[in-house]
Amino acid sequence: MSSARRILALKVDVDTRRGMEHGVPSLLDTLAAFRVPATFFLSFGPDNSGKAVYQLLRNPRFLAKMLRTNAPGLYGFRTALYGTLLPAPMIASALPGLCREIEARGHEVEFHAWDHRAWQDTLQRKGAAWIRKWFLLGFESYEEVLGHRPRAFGAPAWLLTEEAVGVLREFPLEYLSCTRAAAPFVLEGTGLVEIPSDLPCLEEVGGRDGVSRILSALDAGGVHVIPVHAEAEGGIWRDAFAEILRGASDRGYEILPLSLIAADRRREALHGRPFRTALLPGRAVPCSV
């Protein structure tokens, strides 16, 4: 894949039941209208989004982010209660037909999470046994729904730990998309190519008002991965997402599935390094880079 080419991949994370049930069908329609593929990273287990309330109490930046991004409009009132005042509904595993429809419509489906909230909020306190069980539950659900193994893992909230990297070695994956680094690299300790989301997501740049910032980052060309969230770009920011797709097309970008970019990078002599941790602009908590 020549560096002179203009390539864009759409990495779609599905974190909640609302995102799966309502955001994914909306995104499928938008992608069909533009005739472009995407790589969907699905959460298969329980939606414990209501437990984010503990982050609100501990982290003022998280509260500021929720207010800035219009979280009630993005996620809905019921989502804010799941796992606390309301039972936690299952996400992708409860909608197997929709999971298979994503693939049938020409897109990729990979593994994002078993319990997204638990990974995001407690991973740094968990050991290998908990992490291994989390993966086993998620991979088992993925295979039960789709009939094959996932090729890739995209970490919730772009969060890794040394323990998580150690457990990842045990699973037969082809590549990772777990960080917000500026360029692909081989994640030390796994031997796997890491294809990061190098562009910001809409919620980090102000939603609709941030479209121009994302498009400006595409002006120079190259190979890029944009993170998309089913709850946002499949919901109140659907029009903004369409504007990004039009802008990418106008700039001569070819949109490819993430697996093709990963396959190309595996043929290169990428350097290996460990992940790092940084607090990126627009985010409430540090992530892996």
ZAZAPA-683203 format. One record per residue (C-alpha): residue number from 1; residue in three letters; chain; x, y, z. Coordinates in steps of 0.001 Angstrom, whole numbers, m for minus. Example, Ala and Ser with C-alpha at 12.3 -4.5 7.8 and 13.67 -1.06 7.14 Angstrom:
2
<1 'ALA' 'A' <12300 m4500 7800>> <2 'SER' 'A' <13670 m1060 7140>> 
% end
This chain:
289
<1 'MET' 'A' <0 0 0>> <2 'SER' 'A' <1821 3074 m1211>> <3 'SER' 'A' <2112 5954 1236>> <4 'ALA' 'A' <1126 8259 m1638>> <5 'ARG' 'A' <m2328 6716 m1713>> <6 'ARG' 'A' <m5167 8209 265>> <7 'ILE' 'A' <m6674 5449 2393>> <8 'LEU' 'A' <m9238 5731 5182>> <9 'ALA' 'A' <m10606 2972 7427>> <10 'LEU' 'A' <m13772 3317 9496>> <11 'LYS' 'A' <m13413 1634 12918>> <12 'VAL' 'A' <m16915 1429 14380>> <13 'ASP' 'A' <m17138 700 18109>> <14 'VAL' 'A' <m20458 m492 19526>> <15 'ASP' 'A' <m20455 21 23290>> <16 'THR' 'A' <m24117 m140 24345>> <17 'ARG' 'A' <m27424 m1884 23661>> <18 'ARG' 'A' <m28796 1375 22244>> <19 'GLY' 'A' <m25816 1619 19908>> <20 'MET' 'A' <m26349 m1956 18724>> <21 'GLU' 'A' <m30110 m1828 18402>> <22 'HIS' 'A' <m30530 1623 16900>> <23 'GLY' 'A' <m27118 2994 15925>> <24 'VAL' 'A' <m25910 19 13894>> <25 'PRO' 'A' <m28922 m106 11509>> <26 'SER' 'A' <m28593 3640 10992>> <27 'LEU' 'A' <m24891 3308 10205>> <28 'LEU' 'A' <m25539 423 7816>> <29 'ASP' 'A' <m27904 2652 5853>> <30 'THR' 'A' <m25385 5503 5737>> <31 'LEU' 'A' <m22570 3190 4640>> <32 'ALA' 'A' <m24809 1680 1950>> <33 'ALA' 'A' <m25653 5144 635>> <34 'PHE' 'A' <m21929 5881 207>> <35 'ARG' 'A' <m21104 2302 m866>> <36 'VAL' 'A' <m18206 2014 1564>> <37 'PRO' 'A' <m17142 m749 4003>> <38 'ALA' 'A' <m16477 m470 7710>> <39 'THR' 'A' <m15003 m2645 10444>> <40 'PHE' 'A' <m17407 m3047 13366>> <41 'PHE' 'A' <m16039 m3883 16826>> <42 'LEU' 'A' <m18962 m5213 18854>> <43 'SER' 'A' <m19577 m5545 22581>> <44 'PHE' 'A' <m21247 m8907 23204>> <45 'GLY' 'A' <m21977 m8984 26927>> <46 'PRO' 'A' <m24004 m6920 29392>> <47 'ASP' 'A' <m24592 m3191 29047>> <48 'ASN' 'A' <m23575 m1826 32446>> <49 'SER' 'A' <m23455 1778 31253>> <50 'GLY' 'A' <m25251 3028 34360>> <51 'LYS' 'A' <m22164 2254 36416>> <52 'ALA' 'A' <m20482 5200 34733>> <53 'VAL' 'A' <m22042 7214 37550>> <54 'TYR' 'A' <m19060 6180 39669>> <55 'GLN' 'A' <m16754 7888 37165>> <56 'LEU' 'A' <m18874 11040 37457>> <57 'LEU' 'A' <m18192 11095 41175>> <58 'ARG' 'A' <m14466 10366 40898>> <59 'ASN' 'A' <m13444 12314 37804>> <60 'PRO' 'A' <m14571 15919 37139>> <61 'ARG' 'A' <m13189 15666 33576>> <62 'PHE' 'A' <m15597 12787 32896>> <63 'LEU' 'A' <m18574 14895 34015>> <64 'ALA' 'A' <m17386 17783 31843>> <65 'LYS' 'A' <m17110 15446 28865>> <66 'MET' 'A' <m20626 14096 29411>> <67 'LEU' 'A' <m22015 17618 29445>> <68 'ARG' 'A' <m19934 18787 26479>> <69 'THR' 'A' <m20933 15859 24254>> <70 'ASN' 'A' <m24657 15858 25146>> <71 'ALA' 'A' <m24474 12371 26661>> <72 'PRO' 'A' <m28265 12106 27237>> <73 'GLY' 'A' <m28842 12709 23531>> <74 'LEU' 'A' <m26142 10228 22571>> <75 'TYR' 'A' <m27002 7387 24901>> <76 'GLY' 'A' <m30580 7925 26057>> <77 'PHE' 'A' <m32110 7903 29522>> <78 'ARG' 'A' <m32488 4125 29880>> <79 'THR' 'A' <m28828 3523 29046>> <80 'ALA' 'A' <m27856 5729 31989>> <81 'LEU' 'A' <m29688 3315 34318>> <82 'TYR' 'A' <m28511 m29 32911>> <83 'GLY' 'A' <m26653 m2092 35481>> <84 'THR' 'A' <m27895 26 38409>> <85 'LEU' 'A' <m31623 833 38619>> <86 'LEU' 'A' <m32371 m1240 35512>> <87 'PRO' 'A' <m31042 m4725 34661>> <88 'ALA' 'A' <m28070 m4801 32303>> <89 'PRO' 'A' <m29314 m6055 28904>> <90 'MET' 'A' <m27039 m8079 26669>> <91 'ILE' 'A' <m25704 m6229 23648>> <92 'ALA' 'A' <m24606 m8004 20441>> <93 'SER' 'A' <m25317 m11496 21754>> <94 'ALA' 'A' <m28997 m10549 22069>> <95 'LEU' 'A' <m29184 m9512 18410>> <96 'PRO' 'A' <m27481 m12333 16463>> <97 'GLY' 'A' <m29396 m11617 13274>> <98 'LEU' 'A' <m28122 m8061 13204>> <99 'CYS' 'A' <m24549 m9261 13820>> <100 'ARG' 'A' <m24805 m11542 10809>> <101 'GLU' 'A' <m26447 m8816 8742>> <102 'ILE' 'A' <m23396 m6591 9253>> <103 'GLU' 'A' <m21228 m9255 7611>> <104 'ALA' 'A' <m23818 m10037 4947>> <105 'ARG' 'A' <m23775 m6392 3898>> <106 'GLY' 'A' <m20036 m6520 3231>> <107 'HIS' 'A' <m18592 m5228 6492>> <108 'GLU' 'A' <m16246 m6797 9011>> <109 'VAL' 'A' <m17209 m7779 12550>> <110 'GLU' 'A' <m14512 m8004 15215>> <111 'PHE' 'A' <m14407 m8269 19009>> <112 'HIS' 'A' <m14602 m5151 21169>> <113 'ALA' 'A' <m15805 m6224 24599>> <114 'TRP' 'A' <m17580 m8601 26883>> <115 'ASP' 'A' <m18434 m6084 29633>> <116 'HIS' 'A' <m17274 m2729 28258>> <117 'ARG' 'A' <m17885 m782 31458>> <118 'ALA' 'A' <m16006 m3277 33630>> <119 'TRP' 'A' <m12936 m3127 31372>> <120 'GLN' 'A' <m13016 649 31198>> <121 'ASP' 'A' <m13465 1230 34921>> <122 'THR' 'A' <m11674 m1676 36634>> <123 'LEU' 'A' <m9064 m3130 34249>> <124 'GLN' 'A' <m6152 m1443 35985>> <125 'ARG' 'A' <m7018 m3291 39198>> <126 'LYS' 'A' <m7535 m6710 37563>> <127 'GLY' 'A' <m5150 m9617 37215>> <128 'ALA' 'A' <m4654 m12144 34461>> <129 'ALA' 'A' <m7370 m14545 35675>> <130 'TRP' 'A' <m10126 m11925 35468>> <131 'ILE' 'A' <m8904 m10680 32086>> <132 'ARG' 'A' <m8688 m14219 30685>> <133 'LYS' 'A' <m12259 m14999 31777>> <134 'TRP' 'A' <m13458 m11712 30228>> <135 'PHE' 'A' <m11906 m12685 26883>> <136 'LEU' 'A' <m13169 m16266 27036>> <137 'LEU' 'A' <m16742 m15129 27655>> <138 'GLY' 'A' <m16556 m12630 24831>> <139 'PHE' 'A' <m14909 m14934 22308>> <140 'GLU' 'A' <m17339 m17738 23112>> <141 'SER' 'A' <m20279 m15407 22528>> <142 'TYR' 'A' <m18746 m14069 19318>> <143 'GLU' 'A' <m18248 m17576 17890>> <144 'GLU' 'A' <m21727 m18681 18943>> <145 'VAL' 'A' <m23281 m15756 17089>> <146 'LEU' 'A' <m21100 m15596 13981>> <147 'GLY' 'A' <m19786 m19147 13614>> <148 'HIS' 'A' <m16123 m18191 13354>> <149 'ARG' 'A' <m13394 m16609 15440>> <150 'PRO' 'A' <m12669 m12874 15453>> <151 'ARG' 'A' <m9538 m11737 13671>> <152 'ALA' 'A' <m8980 m8629 15750>> <153 'PHE' 'A' <m9516 m7041 19144>> <154 'GLY' 'A' <m10184 m3358 19773>> <155 'ALA' 'A' <m9805 m2513 23459>> <156 'PRO' 'A' <m12653 m616 25167>> <157 'ALA' 'A' <m11769 3038 25700>> <158 'TRP' 'A' <m8396 2321 24008>> <159 'LEU' 'A' <m7181 1019 27338>> <160 'LEU' 'A' <m4488 m1627 27854>> <161 'THR' 'A' <m2455 m2860 30821>> <162 'GLU' 'A' <619 m5077 30995>> <163 'GLU' 'A' <m1581 m7883 32328>> <164 'ALA' 'A' <m3978 m7509 29407>> <165 'VAL' 'A' <m1137 m7631 26882>> <166 'GLY' 'A' <137 m10799 28521>> <167 'VAL' 'A' <m3260 m12482 28219>> <168 'LEU' 'A' <m3662 m11365 24601>> <169 'ARG' 'A' <m755 m13639 23663>> <170 'GLU' 'A' <m2975 m16634 24433>> <171 'PHE' 'A' <m5555 m15877 21730>> <172 'PRO' 'A' <m5174 m16490 17972>> <173 'LEU' 'A' <m5680 m13011 16579>> <174 'GLU' 'A' <m4392 m11499 13336>> <175 'TYR' 'A' <m4072 m7884 14442>> <176 'LEU' 'A' <m5058 m5358 17115>> <177 'SER' 'A' <m6672 m1939 17059>> <178 'CYS' 'A' <m6341 m899 20682>> <179 'THR' 'A' <m4529 2438 20770>> <180 'ARG' 'A' <m4580 6048 19612>> <181 'ALA' 'A' <m990 6080 18377>> <182 'ALA' 'A' <3 8154 15359>> <183 'ALA' 'A' <1168 5188 13247>> <184 'PRO' 'A' <1002 1376 13197>> <185 'PHE' 'A' <3530 m640 15189>> <186 'VAL' 'A' <4051 m4162 16503>> <187 'LEU' 'A' <2779 m4337 20069>> <188 'GLU' 'A' <5654 m5662 22134>> <189 'GLY' 'A' <4818 m8899 23906>> <190 'THR' 'A' <2193 m10007 21368>> <191 'GLY' 'A' <3940 m10081 17991>> <192 'LEU' 'A' <743 m8559 16551>> <193 'VAL' 'A' <452 m5496 14374>> <194 'GLU' 'A' <m1392 m2658 16111>> <195 'ILE' 'A' <m3459 m487 13755>> <196 'PRO' 'A' <m4303 2592 15837>> <197 'SER' 'A' <m7102 5102 15431>> <198 'ASP' 'A' <m4947 8083 14556>> <199 'LEU' 'A' <m7764 10578 13890>> <200 'PRO' 'A' <m9960 12072 16633>> <201 'CYS' 'A' <m13576 10993 17019>> <202 'LEU' 'A' <m16436 13456 16779>> <203 'GLU' 'A' <m17097 13588 20508>> <204 'GLU' 'A' <m13501 14755 21081>> <205 'VAL' 'A' <m13744 17677 18664>> <206 'GLY' 'A' <m17178 19028 19501>> <207 'GLY' 'A' <m19558 16890 17474>> <208 'ARG' 'A' <m20933 18559 14364>> <209 'ASP' 'A' <m18782 21618 14995>> <210 'GLY' 'A' <m15652 19484 14778>> <211 'VAL' 'A' <m16164 18006 11311>> <212 'SER' 'A' <m13841 20563 9721>> <213 'ARG' 'A' <m11025 19598 12112>> <214 'ILE' 'A' <m11280 15954 11081>> <215 'LEU' 'A' <m11387 16823 7401>> <216 'SER' 'A' <m8411 19158 7782>> <217 'ALA' 'A' <m6417 16232 9140>> <218 'LEU' 'A' <m7135 14388 5879>> <219 'ASP' 'A' <m5820 17168 3647>> <220 'ALA' 'A' <m2237 15888 3694>> <221 'GLY' 'A' <m3159 12400 2458>> <222 'GLY' 'A' <m1757 9123 3762>> <223 'VAL' 'A' <m3374 6196 5542>> <224 'HIS' 'A' <m5747 6970 8403>> <225 'VAL' 'A' <m8195 5264 10752>> <226 'ILE' 'A' <m11124 7229 12131>> <227 'PRO' 'A' <m12913 5983 15253>> <228 'VAL' 'A' <m16703 5936 14910>> <229 'HIS' 'A' <m19245 5176 17633>> <230 'ALA' 'A' <m22588 3611 16793>> <231 'GLU' 'A' <m24219 5662 19537>> <232 'ALA' 'A' <m23005 8949 18041>> <233 'GLU' 'A' <m22542 8666 14271>> <234 'GLY' 'A' <m25494 6274 14144>> <235 'GLY' 'A' <m27564 8713 16204>> <236 'ILE' 'A' <m27619 12469 16656>> <237 'TRP' 'A' <m24415 12962 14615>> <238 'ARG' 'A' <m25475 10893 11608>> <239 'ASP' 'A' <m25425 13942 9322>> <240 'ALA' 'A' <m21974 14910 10561>> <241 'PHE' 'A' <m20710 11424 9750>> <242 'ALA' 'A' <m22129 11694 6236>> <243 'GLU' 'A' <m20321 15019 5870>> <244 'ILE' 'A' <m17044 13327 6825>> <245 'LEU' 'A' <m17617 10587 4236>> <246 'ARG' 'A' <m18369 13168 1548>> <247 'GLY' 'A' <m15306 15168 2518>> <248 'ALA' 'A' <m13082 12104 2380>> <249 'SER' 'A' <m14445 11240 m1069>> <250 'ASP' 'A' <m13882 14802 m2279>> <251 'ARG' 'A' <m10265 14534 m1131>> <252 'GLY' 'A' <m9716 11366 m3128>> <253 'TYR' 'A' <m9755 8847 m267>> <254 'GLU' 'A' <m10443 5172 m821>> <255 'ILE' 'A' <m12232 3615 2137>> <256 'LEU' 'A' <m11003 107 2964>> <257 'PRO' 'A' <m11739 m2397 5737>> <258 'LEU' 'A' <m9249 m2439 8574>> <259 'SER' 'A' <m8118 m5994 7811>> <260 'LEU' 'A' <m6632 m4933 4463>> <261 'ILE' 'A' <m4593 m2189 6109>> <262 'ALA' 'A' <m3418 m4662 8762>> <263 'ALA' 'A' <m2460 m7260 6129>> <264 'ASP' 'A' <m417 m4677 4273>> <265 'ARG' 'A' <1330 m3526 7439>> <266 'ARG' 'A' <2251 m7116 8340>> <267 'ARG' 'A' <4369 m7208 5178>> <268 'GLU' 'A' <6357 m4208 6349>> <269 'ALA' 'A' <9220 m4112 8820>> <270 'LEU' 'A' <7330 m2256 11518>> <271 'HIS' 'A' <9151 m1428 14715>> <272 'GLY' 'A' <8037 m3067 17938>> <273 'ARG' 'A' <7389 m1182 21121>> <274 'PRO' 'A' <5236 m1331 24255>> <275 'PHE' 'A' <2090 743 24523>> <276 'ARG' 'A' <2251 4052 26342>> <277 'THR' 'A' <m404 6015 28217>> <278 'ALA' 'A' <m1465 9606 27552>> <279 'LEU' 'A' <m4398 11936 28121>> <280 'LEU' 'A' <m5478 13098 24665>> <281 'PRO' 'A' <m7327 16364 23932>> <282 'GLY' 'A' <m11062 15977 24385>> <283 'ARG' 'A' <m10836 12814 26490>> <284 'ALA' 'A' <m11688 12462 30173>> <285 'VAL' 'A' <m9258 9686 31080>> <286 'PRO' 'A' <m5884 8561 29715>> <287 'CYS' 'A' <m5760 5965 26954>> <288 'SER' 'A' <m3112 3806 25322>> <289 'VAL' 'A' <m1016 5271 22521>> 
% end
